[in-house]
Amino acid sequence: MKQLNIKIAFVGILAITSCKTDLKSSSAINVSGALRDIMHKGDLSAKIDLRSLSNLKNLYALGAVENLDGEILILNSKPHYSQVSSDSLITNHDFEAKASLLVSAEISDWQEREATGFNKVDLENQLKNYSDKSNLESFPFLLKGIIKTLNWHIISWNPNDSIHTPEKHRNSGLHGILLNEPIKIVGFYSENHQGVFTHHSTNIHMHFITQDERMTGHVDNLEIENGTKLFLPKTEVK
C-alpha cells in the first residue's frame, strides 16, 4: 500500500435502507448500514443513495462509499467523497454516490468550546463529559483549528478479499500524515453504536476535509494544538 506524507491546508433519490436512532433528549441521528455487517458478513452493498439527502439543510454526515471504495463527508449539506485510482486520488463534490455506511444529522446551530487535551483520548473524554451533562447519548461534533498531527486513510477495498478487520481497512487504499495544519473535521460520538458506526475500541468516528477540498478521509489518530475549537449541537438534532 502506498503511503502519502503530505502537508496541506484544511477547511473545514432513494434511501435503500436506513434507521433513525432516538436519543434521551428526543433528538435523533440517522444511520444507514452497520460496521458489524461489513466486518462479519462482508456486506459492502449500498445502504443509501446520497441523492436522497440532496435537499436537506444543515446536514452533516460521514461514511464509506459502497463496496468500501472511498470516504464520504458532508459538511453543512455540501458533499465530498474521495476515492483511490491507481494510487492517486479522485475527489468529487456531488451527491452521485451510494454508501455502504452513513451516519448523519441536521444541525442548524452549534455552540463553540475550546477543545481540551491534546489527543484522541482527551477528545473522547471531553465528549463523554458533554454527553453526561447534556443527556445526549449520540451526537455529531465539529473540530476546527490546528492539528499537530493527523493520521488518515482513504479506503479502497479489494473486492476479492472477504476477511475484514479494522487494521486491514486502515491499510487498504492510501494513508498518510498531516502536520501542523488548520482543519475541519466532522465527527460523531455515541455510547450505543459500537459495531454500528464506531469500532468496539472507541465511541467516536471522524472524517476530515482539506481547505482546498482536494481530499477527504478517515481520521485514524490525531494530536490537537492549543486553540482548536470544538463545536457541539446547540439545538435539537433533527
C-alpha positions as a Markdown table, in Angstrom:
| # | Residue | x | y | z |
|---|---|---|---|---|
| 1 | Met | 0.0 | 0.0 | 0.0 |
| 2 | Lys | 1.1 | 3.5 | -0.8 |
| 3 | Gln | 1.8 | 6.0 | 1.9 |
| 4 | Leu | 1.4 | 9.7 | 1.3 |
| 5 | Asn | 3.2 | 12.0 | 3.6 |
| 6 | Ile | 1.8 | 15.4 | 2.6 |
| 7 | Lys | 1.5 | 18.8 | 4.2 |
| 8 | Ile | -1.6 | 20.7 | 3.0 |
| 9 | Ala | -4.1 | 23.1 | 4.5 |
| 10 | Phe | -7.6 | 22.1 | 5.7 |
| 11 | Val | -11.0 | 23.8 | 5.7 |
| 12 | Gly | -13.3 | 22.5 | 7.0 |
| 13 | Ile | -33.1 | 9.8 | -4.9 |
| 14 | Leu | -33.7 | 6.9 | -2.8 |
| 15 | Ala | -32.6 | 5.7 | 0.6 |
| 16 | Ile | -32.1 | 1.9 | 0.2 |
| 17 | Thr | -32.1 | 1.1 | 4.0 |
| 18 | Ser | -31.7 | 3.4 | 6.9 |
| 19 | Cys | -32.7 | 3.8 | 10.5 |
| 20 | Lys | -33.3 | 6.7 | 12.9 |
| 21 | Thr | -31.8 | 6.4 | 16.4 |
| 22 | Asp | -33.8 | 8.1 | 19.1 |
| 23 | Leu | -31.8 | 9.7 | 21.9 |
| 24 | Lys | -32.6 | 10.5 | 25.5 |
| 25 | Ser | -33.5 | 14.1 | 24.7 |
| 26 | Ser | -35.8 | 13.2 | 21.8 |
| 27 | Ser | -33.1 | 14.1 | 19.4 |
| 28 | Ala | -32.0 | 11.7 | 16.7 |
| 29 | Ile | -29.3 | 10.8 | 14.2 |
| 30 | Asn | -29.8 | 8.7 | 11.1 |
| 31 | Val | -27.7 | 5.6 | 10.4 |
| 32 | Ser | -27.6 | 3.5 | 7.2 |
| 33 | Gly | -25.7 | 0.2 | 7.3 |
| 34 | Ala | -23.6 | -1.2 | 10.2 |
| 35 | Leu | -19.9 | -1.9 | 10.7 |
| 36 | Arg | -20.8 | -5.4 | 12.1 |
| 37 | Asp | -22.4 | -6.3 | 8.9 |
| 38 | Ile | -19.4 | -5.2 | 6.9 |
| 39 | Met | -16.9 | -7.0 | 9.3 |
| 40 | His | -18.8 | -10.2 | 10.0 |
| 41 | Lys | -21.0 | -10.7 | 6.9 |
| 42 | Gly | -18.8 | -8.9 | 4.3 |
| 43 | Asp | -21.9 | -6.9 | 3.3 |
| 44 | Leu | -20.5 | -4.0 | 1.2 |
| 45 | Ser | -23.7 | -3.2 | -0.7 |
| 46 | Ala | -25.2 | 0.2 | -0.9 |
| 47 | Lys | -27.5 | 1.1 | 2.0 |
| 48 | Ile | -28.4 | 4.7 | 1.0 |
| 49 | Asp | -28.2 | 6.8 | -2.2 |
| 50 | Leu | -26.8 | 10.2 | -1.4 |
| 51 | Arg | -29.2 | 11.8 | -3.8 |
| 52 | Ser | -31.9 | 11.2 | -1.2 |
| 53 | Leu | -30.2 | 13.7 | 1.0 |
| 54 | Ser | -29.6 | 16.5 | -1.6 |
| 55 | Asn | -32.5 | 18.7 | -0.4 |
| 56 | Leu | -31.7 | 18.5 | 3.3 |
| 57 | Lys | -30.5 | 21.7 | 5.1 |
| 58 | Asn | -27.7 | 21.9 | 7.7 |
| 59 | Leu | -26.7 | 18.3 | 7.0 |
| 60 | Tyr | -23.5 | 16.7 | 8.5 |
| 61 | Ala | -22.6 | 13.2 | 7.7 |
| 62 | Leu | -19.7 | 10.7 | 7.2 |
| 63 | Gly | -19.4 | 7.2 | 5.9 |
| 64 | Ala | -18.0 | 4.9 | 3.2 |
| 65 | Val | -18.8 | 4.6 | -0.5 |
| 66 | Glu | -20.4 | 1.4 | -1.4 |
| 67 | Asn | -18.1 | -1.6 | -1.8 |
| 68 | Leu | -15.7 | 0.4 | 0.6 |
| 69 | Asp | -14.5 | 2.3 | -2.4 |
| 70 | Gly | -13.8 | 5.7 | -0.7 |
| 71 | Glu | -14.6 | 8.0 | 2.2 |
| 72 | Ile | -17.6 | 10.3 | 2.4 |
| 73 | Leu | -18.0 | 13.6 | 4.3 |
| 74 | Ile | -20.9 | 16.0 | 4.1 |
| 75 | Leu | -20.3 | 19.4 | 5.7 |
| 76 | Asn | -23.2 | 21.7 | 6.1 |
| 77 | Ser | -25.1 | 20.0 | 3.2 |
| 78 | Lys | -22.1 | 20.0 | 0.8 |
| 79 | Pro | -20.9 | 16.5 | -0.1 |
| 80 | His | -17.4 | 15.4 | -0.6 |
| 81 | Tyr | -16.1 | 11.9 | -1.3 |
| 82 | Ser | -12.5 | 10.8 | -2.2 |
| 83 | Gln | -11.7 | 7.5 | -4.0 |
| 84 | Val | -8.4 | 5.9 | -4.9 |
| 85 | Ser | -7.5 | 5.3 | -8.6 |
| 86 | Ser | -4.1 | 3.8 | -9.4 |
| 87 | Asp | -2.7 | 5.1 | -6.1 |
| 88 | Ser | -3.9 | 8.6 | -6.8 |
| 89 | Leu | -6.9 | 10.4 | -5.5 |
| 90 | Ile | -10.1 | 11.5 | -7.2 |
| 91 | Thr | -12.4 | 13.7 | -5.1 |
| 92 | Asn | -16.0 | 14.6 | -6.1 |
| 93 | His | -18.3 | 17.2 | -4.6 |
| 94 | Asp | -21.7 | 15.9 | -5.6 |
| 95 | Phe | -24.4 | 13.5 | -4.4 |
| 96 | Glu | -23.8 | 11.0 | -7.2 |
| 97 | Ala | -22.7 | 8.2 | -5.0 |
| 98 | Lys | -24.1 | 5.4 | -2.7 |
| 99 | Ala | -22.9 | 4.5 | 0.7 |
| 100 | Ser | -22.4 | 1.1 | 2.4 |
| 101 | Leu | -22.3 | 3.0 | 5.7 |
| 102 | Leu | -23.5 | 6.5 | 6.6 |
| 103 | Val | -24.3 | 8.4 | 9.8 |
| 104 | Ser | -25.9 | 11.8 | 9.5 |
| 105 | Ala | -27.7 | 14.6 | 11.4 |
| 106 | Glu | -29.2 | 18.0 | 10.7 |
| 107 | Ile | -27.8 | 20.7 | 12.9 |
| 108 | Ser | -28.8 | 24.3 | 12.5 |
| 109 | Asp | -26.8 | 25.9 | 15.3 |
| 110 | Trp | -23.6 | 25.0 | 17.2 |
| 111 | Gln | -22.0 | 26.0 | 20.5 |
| 112 | Glu | -18.3 | 26.8 | 20.4 |
| 113 | Arg | -15.9 | 25.5 | 23.0 |
| 114 | Glu | -12.2 | 25.1 | 23.4 |
| 115 | Ala | -11.0 | 21.5 | 22.7 |
| 116 | Thr | -9.3 | 20.4 | 25.9 |
| 117 | Gly | -6.4 | 17.9 | 26.0 |
| 118 | Phe | -4.1 | 17.0 | 23.2 |
| 119 | Asn | -5.0 | 13.6 | 21.7 |
| 120 | Lys | -7.9 | 11.4 | 20.7 |
| 121 | Val | -8.4 | 10.0 | 24.2 |
| 122 | Asp | -8.6 | 13.5 | 25.7 |
| 123 | Leu | -11.2 | 14.5 | 23.0 |
| 124 | Glu | -13.3 | 11.4 | 23.7 |
| 125 | Asn | -13.3 | 12.2 | 27.4 |
| 126 | Gln | -14.5 | 15.8 | 26.7 |
| 127 | Leu | -17.3 | 14.4 | 24.5 |
| 128 | Lys | -18.2 | 11.9 | 27.2 |
| 129 | Asn | -18.5 | 14.8 | 29.7 |
| 130 | Tyr | -20.8 | 16.7 | 27.3 |
| 131 | Ser | -22.9 | 13.6 | 26.8 |
| 132 | Asp | -23.4 | 13.2 | 30.5 |
| 133 | Lys | -24.3 | 16.8 | 31.1 |
| 134 | Ser | -26.5 | 17.3 | 28.0 |
| 135 | Asn | -28.3 | 14.0 | 28.4 |
| 136 | Leu | -27.4 | 13.1 | 24.8 |
| 137 | Glu | -26.1 | 9.6 | 24.1 |
| 138 | Ser | -25.3 | 10.2 | 20.4 |
| 139 | Phe | -24.5 | 13.4 | 18.6 |
| 140 | Pro | -22.3 | 15.0 | 15.9 |
| 141 | Phe | -19.5 | 17.4 | 16.6 |
| 142 | Leu | -17.0 | 19.6 | 14.6 |
| 143 | Leu | -13.4 | 20.4 | 15.1 |
| 144 | Lys | -11.7 | 23.5 | 13.6 |
| 145 | Gly | -8.2 | 24.6 | 14.2 |
| 146 | Ile | -4.6 | 23.5 | 14.1 |
| 147 | Ile | -4.0 | 19.8 | 14.3 |
| 148 | Lys | -0.4 | 18.9 | 15.3 |
| 149 | Thr | -0.6 | 15.5 | 13.6 |
| 150 | Leu | -3.4 | 13.7 | 11.9 |
| 151 | Asn | -3.0 | 10.1 | 10.7 |
| 152 | Trp | -5.5 | 9.4 | 8.0 |
| 153 | His | -6.6 | 6.8 | 5.4 |
| 154 | Ile | -8.8 | 6.5 | 2.4 |
| 155 | Ile | -10.2 | 3.0 | 2.0 |
| 156 | Ser | -10.1 | 1.2 | -1.3 |
| 157 | Trp | -11.1 | -2.4 | -0.6 |
| 158 | Asn | -10.1 | -5.4 | -2.7 |
| 159 | Pro | -13.5 | -6.9 | -3.7 |
| 160 | Asn | -11.9 | -10.3 | -3.7 |
| 161 | Asp | -11.0 | -10.0 | 0.0 |
| 162 | Ser | -13.7 | -11.4 | 2.3 |
| 163 | Ile | -11.8 | -11.1 | 5.5 |
| 164 | His | -12.4 | -7.7 | 7.2 |
| 165 | Thr | -10.6 | -6.2 | 10.2 |
| 166 | Pro | -10.1 | -2.6 | 11.3 |
| 167 | Glu | -6.4 | -2.9 | 10.6 |
| 168 | Lys | -6.9 | -4.1 | 7.1 |
| 169 | His | -9.4 | -1.3 | 6.5 |
| 170 | Arg | -6.8 | 1.2 | 7.7 |
| 171 | Asn | -4.1 | -0.2 | 5.5 |
| 172 | Ser | -6.1 | -0.5 | 2.3 |
| 173 | Gly | -6.1 | 2.3 | -0.3 |
| 174 | Leu | -4.0 | 5.3 | 0.7 |
| 175 | His | -2.8 | 6.6 | 4.1 |
| 176 | Gly | -0.6 | 9.4 | 5.3 |
| 177 | Ile | 0.1 | 12.0 | 8.0 |
| 178 | Leu | -0.7 | 15.7 | 8.0 |
| 179 | Leu | 1.4 | 18.0 | 10.2 |
| 180 | Asn | 0.5 | 21.4 | 11.8 |
| 181 | Glu | -2.3 | 22.3 | 9.5 |
| 182 | Pro | -5.7 | 24.1 | 10.1 |
| 183 | Ile | -8.6 | 21.6 | 9.6 |
| 184 | Lys | -12.3 | 20.9 | 9.7 |
| 185 | Ile | -13.4 | 17.6 | 11.0 |
| 186 | Val | -16.9 | 16.1 | 11.1 |
| 187 | Gly | -17.3 | 13.5 | 13.9 |
| 188 | Phe | -20.0 | 11.5 | 15.6 |
| 189 | Tyr | -20.0 | 10.4 | 19.2 |
| 190 | Ser | -22.1 | 7.6 | 20.6 |
| 191 | Glu | -22.0 | 5.3 | 23.6 |
| 192 | Asn | -24.5 | 2.9 | 22.0 |
| 193 | His | -23.2 | 2.4 | 18.4 |
| 194 | Gln | -20.1 | 0.3 | 18.8 |
| 195 | Gly | -20.2 | -2.1 | 15.9 |
| 196 | Val | -22.6 | 0.2 | 14.0 |
| 197 | Phe | -20.7 | 3.3 | 13.1 |
| 198 | Thr | -17.9 | 3.1 | 15.7 |
| 199 | His | -15.5 | 0.3 | 16.3 |
| 200 | His | -15.5 | -1.5 | 19.6 |
| 201 | Ser | -12.5 | 0.3 | 21.0 |
| 202 | Thr | -13.9 | 3.8 | 20.6 |
| 203 | Asn | -17.1 | 5.9 | 20.8 |
| 204 | Ile | -16.1 | 8.3 | 18.1 |
| 205 | His | -15.8 | 8.3 | 14.3 |
| 206 | Met | -14.2 | 11.2 | 12.4 |
| 207 | His | -13.6 | 12.3 | 8.9 |
| 208 | Phe | -11.7 | 15.4 | 7.6 |
| 209 | Ile | -11.8 | 17.7 | 4.6 |
| 210 | Thr | -8.8 | 19.7 | 3.3 |
| 211 | Gln | -9.1 | 23.5 | 2.9 |
| 212 | Asp | -8.7 | 23.3 | -0.8 |
| 213 | Glu | -11.2 | 20.4 | -0.9 |
| 214 | Arg | -8.8 | 18.1 | -2.7 |
| 215 | Met | -9.4 | 15.2 | -0.4 |
| 216 | Thr | -11.5 | 13.9 | 2.5 |
| 217 | Gly | -10.6 | 10.9 | 4.6 |
| 218 | His | -11.0 | 8.9 | 7.8 |
| 219 | Val | -9.2 | 10.2 | 10.9 |
| 220 | Asp | -7.2 | 7.3 | 12.5 |
| 221 | Asn | -5.5 | 9.4 | 15.1 |
| 222 | Leu | -4.7 | 13.0 | 15.9 |
| 223 | Glu | -2.9 | 15.4 | 18.2 |
| 224 | Ile | -4.6 | 18.7 | 18.9 |
| 225 | Glu | -2.9 | 22.1 | 19.2 |
| 226 | Asn | -4.0 | 24.7 | 21.7 |
| 227 | Gly | -6.7 | 26.9 | 20.3 |
| 228 | Thr | -8.5 | 24.2 | 18.4 |
| 229 | Lys | -12.3 | 24.8 | 18.6 |
| 230 | Leu | -14.8 | 22.1 | 19.3 |
| 231 | Phe | -18.4 | 22.7 | 18.1 |
| 232 | Leu | -21.3 | 20.8 | 19.8 |
| 233 | Pro | -25.0 | 20.8 | 18.9 |
| 234 | Lys | -26.8 | 23.9 | 20.4 |
| 235 | Thr | -30.2 | 23.0 | 19.3 |
| 236 | Glu | -32.1 | 19.7 | 18.9 |
| 237 | Val | -30.7 | 17.2 | 16.4 |
| 238 | Lys | -33.4 | 16.5 | 13.8 |
